[in-house]
Structure formats: structure tokens, C-alpha cells
């Protein structure tokens, strides 16, 4: 089988997804184009050799609709001959883009492909693509789940209750994420992966100096009296501090066959080792990372002990902690440079962002294997193993 490798991976700093965020005035097309352009500038490749650009984006409405990836690659100066497509697997959209890109190379369908992602949550709010739909679920789904679906925040509360994760532990995990991200920023760990934009040179949401006392005073983010009656096990532990924030950003990863990289005189950073996707209870929604990890390790012929670094998307603290408790993973190797709670979670960009952080992190820390897994709305998860080269 053809070996698929990562030649370079780049991302914008992640901005706050609010009107006063540093990237708020950047159109989503230009936000993605910035990372696409940086990828070509950094590697020196002729963009005409790119067979496809696969871009992840979740809220496909307004400026993020109509296959934003195609417009972004043209905005980035790629030749008109380069095609592009947009993918939505919710929070894992650009990780799915990476899977498709690597699998296309491994099958021989591509030689050179870019996997990317973007989301401007400040400009295009979550749920905006549901506008005008009276019934987004449909009769069959509602018949199967007559009590109704819930939002991800409630799923996070259900996970915290089922795995008996105290509020203090959730907050401690969040503080660790910020502390690790702040330290990584100070020592320059992100310098090799960032392409500054609109005057923003570092991730905007990272905070220093927080403490448990301050976090303990925050109100639950998703409290709802009716939901509490439906789920009496919930005691409202999830807050804005132990959940990922609204964010703006983009990322792009250059994927090609190893032989093509050698022909172009490029040095690969990592190779794609294994992939898996999995699904789980859509009510708990965010727990599919557990079976996805198990499926991936079995397919890869590896164990948790073989993995040097993990990138587990921090949609909410209880998601990562339940995953670690269930599998027995060492949190000391998880999100070592901070996670989405600190860095941010621009939905469609996060899969490529995590892969960028993981690829460069394996080189910084001298690890061999890195495992990336992401929870996704609807009870889905993507997982993959990268091997440092």
C-alpha cells in the first residue's frame, strides 16, 4: 500500500469567537485562505500539483456555505485547476478531511492533497444553518427517540454524572489545560505551526493565574429546570470554564505519498498509521471517543502504552476525563500543550488544528506515536494514529 505522509501542518492563532475577537472582522473565506496560502509559502510547492483540497466546516450557511473550500483556495491564489470540497462531520469535520486525504493517497487516487478546516463562530453562529427548518429531526428519528435529543452541554452533564466526575475535578482539568497552553506558548512550542493573522500572533483565549476558588463561583452553563426533572442524576457541574469557548480559526495540512515528497525534495514530518470511526448513544453524544479509541488501537496493533502523545479534543472536561477513566489512559500524556478549553475550538478547523499540534508536538517531545480522537455531535468520533518520521 502507498504510504501517506504529512509534509507540513499550519494553523492560524485561535481567536475568541465574539464581536470583539481579534479575528472577527476576517471573512471565513479569507480565514481559511490564510492557512492554505501559508502552507504553500512554507513548503515552496507549486499549488498546481495539488490534486484536491478537502475542507472541514460545520455551520455551512452564509459565507461558510456554497462549498467555502473552493472559494478559499481561489482566494489563496491556487490555480483554477485545483478542485475543492467541504465536509461536515460536526466537530470532527477536518479530522475527517484528513482521513479522506490520507486514504485517497493510500489508494492511489491522490498524489498531493490538502486537508484543512475553518470556522468563524463569531461571524457564523452555531445553529445558524438550522434557520427555516421546523423539524430538523424528521418523523423516523423522533419515533425512535420520542423523549427528544439534547444539546451537547446536557450530554456533558450526563457524562459527568455517569462517570461520577466532581465539579472540582472538571475545573482542575480546565486549569491544567490553560497552564499547559500558556507554558507551551512561552517556550515557543507553537511557533513552528502558527501563521499570524490580523495582528494576532498567539491563541487569544489562553488564561494564566486562574484558581479553583474563582472557578467554583461560576454558574452552571446549561441549567434548565425541565431538563433537571427529566434527568435527576444531573447536578449541574459544567460551566463556561470547563467547556471549550466559541472560537475563530483555520488550519491546513499538506498530505502526499512518501515517494512524491521525495521527488519534490520535501521531508515528511509524520506518516498516517491507522484510522477508525465509531458511533455511540446519541443522547450521551460525546462518548464515542471510547469505542473509537479501542477500535483504532486494535486495528493498529498498539496499546495505550505505545502512544507517546494523545490529542483528545476538549469539548468539555468530562468528555476527556470519562475517556481517560474508562480506558486507563495517562493524563500526563494527554494534550500536553493544552487543549481546546484553553486554545479554543473553532468547530470545522479543530481536527486539522489538533493534527497540526500533534505533528509538531511529536517532534518537540521526541515521541514516536501520537493518537488523535474527537467527539462529534450525534454520537460520533474520528480517531487516528500518526507516526513521527
SVG drawing of the C-alpha trace seen along z (x, -y; Angstrom):
<svg xmlns="http://www.w3.org/2000/svg" viewBox="-43 -44 58 50">
<polyline fill="none" stroke="black" stroke-width="0.4" points="0.0,0.0 1.1,-3.6 2.4,-5.4 0.6,-8.7 2.7,-11.3 2.3,-14.8 4.8,-17.2 3.7,-20.3 0.8,-21.5 0.0,-25.1 -2.8,-27.0 -3.9,-30.5 -3.9,-31.5 -7.3,-30.8 -9.3,-33.9 -12.3,-34.5 -15.5,-33.8 -17.1,-37.1 -17.6,-40.5 -14.5,-41.8 -12.4,-38.8 -9.2,-39.5 -10.3,-37.6 -13.9,-38.7 -13.5,-41.0 -11.9,-38.3 -14.3,-36.8 -14.5,-33.0 -13.2,-32.6 -10.2,-34.7 -9.7,-32.9 -9.3,-29.6 -7.4,-31.1 -4.8,-32.4 -3.8,-28.9 -4.0,-27.5 -1.6,-30.2 0.8,-29.7 1.0,-26.0 2.2,-26.7 4.5,-29.5 6.2,-27.4 6.8,-24.3 7.5,-26.1 5.4,-23.6 3.7,-24.6 0.0,-24.6 -0.8,-23.3 0.4,-19.9 -2.4,-19.7 -5.0,-17.1 -7.7,-18.3 -8.4,-20.4 -10.7,-18.9 -12.0,-21.4 -14.0,-20.8 -16.7,-23.3 -19.7,-22.8 -22.1,-25.7 -22.4,-25.8 -24.6,-28.9 -23.9,-32.4 -20.2,-33.0 -19.4,-29.4 -22.0,-27.9 -21.7,-27.0 -18.5,-24.9 -16.4,-27.5 -13.3,-25.4 -13.4,-26.1 -13.6,-29.9 -10.9,-29.8 -8.4,-28.0 -9.0,-30.5 -8.7,-33.4 -5.4,-31.8 -4.1,-32.1 -4.3,-28.4 -4.7,-27.7 -8.3,-27.5 -7.5,-23.9 -7.3,-22.8 -10.7,-21.4 -12.0,-21.7 -14.8,-20.1 -16.3,-20.9 -17.0,-18.2 -19.3,-18.2 -18.8,-15.5 -19.6,-18.1 -16.6,-18.8 -14.5,-16.2 -15.0,-17.7 -11.4,-18.5 -10.2,-15.3 -12.5,-13.5 -10.9,-15.7 -7.5,-14.3 -8.8,-10.7 -10.2,-11.3 -7.0,-12.9 -4.7,-10.2 -7.0,-7.4 -7.1,-8.9 -3.3,-8.9 -3.0,-5.4 -5.5,-4.2 -3.6,-5.9 -6.4,-8.4 -4.3,-11.3 -0.6,-12.2 -0.8,-15.5 -3.8,-16.8 -4.5,-19.4 -6.8,-18.7 -8.0,-21.8 -10.7,-23.3 -12.3,-26.6 -14.9,-28.0 -15.7,-31.6 -18.1,-31.1 -18.2,-34.8 -19.4,-35.6 -21.5,-32.5 -23.1,-31.3 -23.7,-27.7 -27.1,-26.6 -27.5,-29.3 -27.8,-26.6 -31.0,-25.3 -32.8,-28.6 -36.1,-27.9 -36.3,-24.3 -39.4,-23.5 -38.4,-19.9 -34.6,-19.1 -35.1,-15.6 -37.8,-14.0 -40.5,-11.6 -38.4,-8.4 -35.8,-9.9 -38.4,-11.3 -40.2,-7.9 -37.0,-6.2 -36.2,-8.8 -39.6,-10.0 -38.2,-11.8 -36.1,-14.0 -32.5,-14.8 -30.5,-17.1 -27.7,-19.7 -24.1,-18.8 -23.9,-20.7 -26.5,-18.4 -24.7,-15.4 -21.6,-16.6 -23.6,-16.8 -24.9,-13.3 -21.3,-12.1 -20.2,-13.8 -22.9,-12.1 -22.4,-8.6 -18.7,-8.7 -19.0,-10.4 -16.7,-13.3 -16.9,-16.0 -17.1,-19.7 -13.7,-20.2 -12.0,-17.6 -13.6,-19.2 -12.3,-22.6 -8.8,-21.2 -8.6,-19.7 -9.6,-23.1 -6.9,-24.9 -4.3,-22.4 -5.3,-23.0 -4.7,-26.7 -1.5,-26.3 -0.1,-23.9 -1.1,-26.1 0.4,-29.1 3.7,-27.4 3.8,-26.0 3.2,-29.5 6.0,-30.9 8.6,-28.3 7.7,-28.7 6.1,-25.3 3.5,-26.8 5.9,-29.0 6.5,-26.4 2.8,-25.8 1.4,-29.4 0.8,-31.8 -0.2,-35.1 -3.3,-36.9 -4.9,-40.3 -2.3,-41.2 -3.0,-38.1 0.2,-36.1 -0.9,-33.8 -4.1,-32.0 -6.4,-34.6 -8.2,-32.6 -5.4,-31.2 -5.6,-32.5 -3.0,-32.4 -3.4,-32.5 -6.8,-31.0 -7.7,-29.2 -10.3,-26.7 -12.0,-29.3 -12.7,-31.6 -14.0,-28.8 -16.2,-27.4 -18.2,-30.7 -19.2,-30.3 -22.8,-29.3 -23.7,-26.2 -23.8,-26.9 -26.7,-24.7 -29.0,-24.7 -32.6,-24.1 -35.4,-23.2 -37.3,-20.9 -34.1,-19.1 -33.3,-18.6 -36.7,-16.9 -36.0,-14.6 -32.5,-13.7 -32.5,-13.9 -28.9,-12.5 -27.6,-15.8 -26.4,-18.2 -25.0,-20.8 -21.3,-20.6 -20.5,-22.0 -19.6,-25.7 -18.1,-28.1 -14.7,-27.4 -14.6,-23.6 -16.1,-23.8 -14.4,-24.9 -15.2,-28.5 -16.6,-29.9 -13.7,-30.4 -12.5,-31.5 -9.6,-29.9 -8.4,-27.7 -5.7,-25.1 -4.3,-23.2 -2.2,-20.0 -0.2,-19.0 -0.6,-15.3 1.1,-13.3 2.6,-10.0 6.1,-9.5 7.5,-8.9 6.0,-12.1 7.5,-14.0 10.9,-12.6 10.5,-13.6 9.7,-17.2 12.7,-17.3 10.4,-17.6 11.0,-16.0 7.8,-14.4 7.0,-15.1 4.8,-12.0 3.0,-9.2 -0.5,-8.1 -0.5,-4.8 -4.2,-3.8 -7.7,-5.2 -11.1,-4.5 -14.5,-6.0 -17.1,-4.9 -20.6,-5.8 -22.3,-5.6 -25.5,-6.6 -26.7,-9.9 -28.1,-11.0 -24.7,-10.9 -23.4,-12.0 -19.7,-12.6 -18.8,-9.2 -17.9,-7.6 -14.3,-8.5 -14.1,-5.5 -15.1,-2.8 -13.3,-4.7 -10.0,-4.6 -10.5,-0.9 -11.3,-0.1 -8.3,-2.2 -5.8,-0.5 -7.0,3.0 -6.7,2.1 -3.2,0.5 -1.9,3.4 -0.9,1.0 -1.8,0.4 -2.2,-2.8 1.3,-2.2 2.7,-2.5 1.2,-6.0 3.6,-8.8 1.2,-11.7 -2.6,-12.0 -4.7,-14.8 -8.3,-14.3 -10.5,-17.3 -11.5,-19.1 -15.1,-19.9 -15.9,-19.6 -13.8,-18.5 -16.0,-15.4 -15.5,-14.1 -11.8,-13.7 -11.9,-12.6 -14.5,-9.9 -12.4,-8.7 -9.3,-8.5 -11.0,-6.8 -12.7,-4.2 -9.6,-3.3 -7.0,-3.9 -5.1,-6.5 -2.3,-8.5 -3.4,-12.2 0.2,-13.2 0.4,-12.3 -2.9,-13.9 -3.0,-17.4 0.5,-18.1 0.5,-21.6 -3.0,-22.4 -6.3,-21.6 -9.4,-23.2 -10.6,-24.5 -7.6,-26.9 -6.7,-27.1 -10.2,-27.2 -12.5,-25.0 -13.3,-26.5 -15.5,-23.6 -14.6,-22.9 -11.0,-23.7 -10.3,-21.7 -9.5,-18.4 -6.7,-19.9 -5.7,-22.1 -5.2,-19.1 -3.3,-17.3 -1.1,-20.3 -0.4,-20.4 0.2,-16.7 2.5,-16.5 4.7,-19.3 4.4,-18.0 5.8,-14.6 8.9,-16.3 9.2,-18.6 8.8,-15.8 10.6,-13.1 7.6,-10.8 7.0,-8.1 3.3,-7.5 0.5,-10.1 -3.2,-9.3 -5.9,-11.9 -9.5,-11.4 -12.5,-13.8 -16.1,-13.6 -18.8,-14.8 -22.4,-15.7 -24.8,-12.8 -22.7,-10.3 -19.8,-10.1 -16.0,-10.0 -12.9,-10.0 -9.6,-8.6 -6.2,-8.2 -2.6,-7.3 0.3,-9.3 3.9,-8.1 6.7,-10.6 9.3,-10.4"/>
</svg>
